Amino acid sequence: QVVFSDESSIHILDDRSQRVHRRVGEEFHKDCVVQQVKHPLSVMVWGAISVHGVSRLHIVEGTMRQDQYQKVLATRLPPQIREWFGDEADAVAFQQDSAPCHVAKKVKEFNRQQGLRLLDWPGNSADMNPIENIWKMLKDKMNHENVITNKRQLMERMLEVWFHDQQLKDCAQSM
């Protein structure tokens, strides 16, 4: 029984570096023009997954710092673990990577005081965390549509995909 967590940045019109093949004279045809934003708007979020699905998301203000991370652990994690695992919540292991805000002395002490069982996790191993697959799926599904033009739309679409996309849920539950 493990809860995997991480932060990720979600961007408007993310991952748009693509080639467009066109014939002579088609430079401005709508099928040959790719929308781009010079400085794309982004939102950083913290989330977690387990065999029971996806957690509630936490919108990160700016960059995740140790104080904000500790607040997330205190307010978001315990209720989510209880909801997922009920009476077995004490047996759950929690995974986090070695980001500076995760391994700060203050956060380590907080985790110890809370009795949070941390899963041993090697440094520089982001590709081993199964939540990375979920973040990739989320971003791909969001970028499939070009209708997102502001922060509100970005957040609404992110929440819609995170909580309602069956493929994303199935991936989380397949661990």
MOGICOR-V449952 format. One record per residue. N is the residue number from 1. PSI is psi as a letter, one per 20 degrees, with the letter a starting at -180 (999 if undefined). OMEGA is omega in radians with two decimals (999 if undefined). NEAR is the number of other ideal C-beta (glycine too) atoms within 10 Angstrom. Layout:
# MOGICOR-V449952
n: <N,N>
psi: <PSI,PSI>
omega: <OMEGA,OMEGA>
near: <NEAR,NEAR>
This chain:
# MOGICOR-V449952
n: <1,2,3,4,5,6,7,8,9,10,11,12,13,14,15,16,17,18,19,20,21,22,23,24,25,26,27,28,29,30,31,32,33,34,35,36,37,38,39,40,41,42,43,44,45,46,47,48,49,50,51,52,53,54,55,56,57,58,59,60,61,62,63,64,65,66,67,68,69,70,71,72,73,74,75,76,77,78,79,80,81,82,83,84,85,86,87,88,89,90,91,92,93,94,95,96,97,98,99,100,101,102,103,104,105,106,107,108,109,110,111,112,113,114,115,116,117,118,119,120,121,122,123,124,125,126,127,128,129,130,131,132,133,134,135,136,137,138,139,140,141,142,143,144,145,146,147,148,149,150,151,152,153,154,155,156,157,158,159,160,161,162,163,164,165,166,167,168,169,170,171,172,173,174,175>
psi: <o,q,p,p,r,r,q,q,p,p,q,p,l,q,l,j,n,q,q,p,p,r,r,p,i,j,g,j,q,h,i,j,p,p,p,q,p,g,n,q,q,q,p,p,q,p,r,q,q,a,i,i,b,q,r,q,q,p,p,p,o,c,q,o,r,h,g,h,g,h,g,g,h,h,h,h,g,g,h,g,g,g,g,g,i,c,i,j,h,i,j,p,q,p,p,q,a,k,q,h,h,h,j,q,g,g,g,g,g,g,g,g,h,i,k,p,o,p,p,p,p,q,q,l,l,h,i,i,o,i,h,h,h,g,g,g,g,g,g,g,h,h,i,h,p,j,i,o,i,r,h,g,h,g,g,g,g,g,h,g,g,g,i,i,o,h,h,g,g,h,g,g,i,i,999>
omega: <-3.06,2.99,3.12,-3.10,3.03,3.03,3.07,3.06,3.11,-3.05,2.94,3.14,3.12,3.00,-3.12,3.13,-3.10,3.12,3.07,3.11,-3.12,3.09,3.09,3.12,-3.12,-3.03,-3.04,3.06,-3.03,3.12,-3.10,-3.13,3.13,3.13,3.09,3.07,-3.10,-3.14,-3.02,3.05,3.13,3.09,3.05,-3.13,2.98,3.09,3.13,3.08,3.02,3.09,3.13,3.08,-3.07,3.13,2.91,3.12,3.05,3.10,-3.11,3.08,-3.12,3.12,3.14,3.09,-3.04,3.13,3.13,3.13,3.11,3.10,3.10,3.14,-3.09,-3.00,-3.04,-3.00,-3.10,3.12,-3.14,3.13,3.12,3.13,-3.11,-2.92,3.07,-3.09,-3.12,-3.08,-3.12,-3.11,-3.06,3.02,-3.11,3.13,2.98,3.13,-3.07,3.07,-3.10,-3.14,-3.13,-3.04,3.09,-3.11,-3.12,-3.13,3.09,3.13,3.10,3.13,3.13,-3.14,-3.13,-3.11,-3.12,3.11,-3.13,3.07,3.06,-3.06,-3.14,3.09,3.10,-3.12,-3.10,-3.09,3.10,-3.08,-3.10,3.12,3.10,3.08,3.14,3.12,-3.13,3.12,3.13,-3.11,3.13,-3.13,3.12,-3.09,3.09,-3.13,3.13,-3.04,-3.11,-3.09,3.13,-3.05,3.14,3.11,3.12,-3.12,3.12,-3.14,3.12,-3.14,3.13,-3.14,-3.08,-3.04,-3.00,-3.12,-3.06,-3.14,3.11,3.11,-3.13,3.13,3.13,-3.07,-3.09,-3.09,999>
near: <14,14,25,24,23,21,21,19,14,24,17,22,17,17,11,14,7,6,5,11,6,12,8,5,7,13,10,8,11,6,8,12,12,12,9,9,12,4,6,14,15,14,16,15,21,21,22,26,27,24,13,17,15,21,24,14,20,21,10,19,9,7,10,19,14,18,12,16,23,19,13,18,20,11,11,18,21,13,12,20,22,13,12,19,17,8,7,11,16,9,9,18,13,19,20,24,20,12,15,11,19,21,14,16,8,12,19,14,11,17,18,10,8,14,7,18,14,13,12,6,14,8,8,8,10,12,7,12,18,16,25,15,16,23,20,13,17,22,18,12,17,22,17,8,9,11,6,21,13,10,12,9,14,21,16,12,19,20,13,12,19,23,13,9,17,7,9,21,17,10,19,22,13,9,13>
